[in-house]
Each structure stands twice: as structure tokens, then as C-alpha cells.
Amino acid sequence: MNELNLITSVCSLIGTISTIFFAYLAFRRSEKDEETKEVQMETNVQNDIGYIKESIKRVEKKMIKLEDDISCMRERLVKVEVKLKSQIDGIKERGG
């Protein structure tokens, strides 16, 4: 009986140690998976930020072009108004 108790105790000890060991391995594996997911999320966020920055740059370039176009149209409109006014004044002077 004494040998049976010893064998049972040794088996219990081995079972306990192996359970702790496998739990540790599972913990390490899940920790690595979490790190991988965090790195992927961080990479996605950085990519999204880069895309947003590029989009803002494109919008700024388009706005600058629109401002230039508007400025050019204003200049052209002023020239047309001046020319039209001079033509209207010429017509009025001729008595029309």
C-alpha cells in the first residue's frame, strides 16, 4: 500500500506540474497572438493616418487651384466690366 500511495503521489505531482506547464505555454501563445493583433492594429492606424494626410494634401492642392481660378475669373470679370462701362459711356456720349 505504501508503494501505491507513493506512485499515486508521484503521478499527481507530475499531473500538476504538466498542467502548470501547459497553462504557461497557452498563456505565452495567447500573449504572442495579442501582440501580433496590436501590431496589426497599429499598422492599420498608421496606414489610415497616412491615407488621411495624402487626402488632405490633395484637397489643399485642389483648393489652391480653385482659388487661383477664382482670382483669374475676378480679373477677367473686372476687365469685362471696365470695357463694358467704357462702351456704355461711349454710347451715352453719342446720344444713344
Secondary structure as GFF3:
##gff-version 3
##sequence-region A 1 96
A	DSSP	alpha_helix	2	93	.	.	.	ID=ss1
###
